[in-house]
Amino acid sequence: CTLIICVYQIFVVLLYSNSGKMLQTTQAVILNCRKKGDNSSLVETYTQEQGRVDFMVFGNKWKSTLQPMAVVEISYQQTPTRTMGTITEVTRTFVPQNQDMAHQCITLFMAEIIEKSLRLPLTDETLFNWLTNSIKKLDQMDELSNFAAEFMAQLSTLLGYGGAVLDEWRDLKSLDIIQTIQ
């Protein structure tokens, strides 16, 4: 009987000592960061390894790092019994140099489109690489007239809506949308 009690106590200690939490690290693009309560935030991301994942962040340590479309490396704890992990460390891997109003508006537009388009936690390395390259390309561009439309056309093709949208975009690429609006 004492052997059974000892085995049970060891099992309980092992179960509650680690609580099944796993520390993981991945590359991610921040889609949105919403304040939840006084001291926590809900961070919506698109990760390289898991696709769309939401995390909780406690405290305001990384407030300036968790901006929309920031390319970061995150360390997080994931508990098997919970759907949302907790971020423990954030390191920015790409810092944009262009911070004028036009670049910021397009960045927010991109974040909103990706957030609304990608709802499931499906891994797509091609999509993740395209997204990070688009963020870097936007930062290097001075002329932004057609960037948002080209972004949408390429995203629709990557999401499987067919190449017809991108073919039509290539035919219309010579148009300057901003000059047409003005």
Secondary structure by P-SEA (a helix, b strand, c coil): caaaaaaaaaaaaaaaaccbbbbbbbbbbbcccccccccbbbbbbbcccccbbbbbbcccccccccccccbbbbbbbbbccccbbbbcbbbbccccccccaaaaaaaaaaaaaaaaacccccccaaaaaaaaaaaaaaaaccccccaaaaaaaaaaaaacccaaaaaaaaaacccccccccc
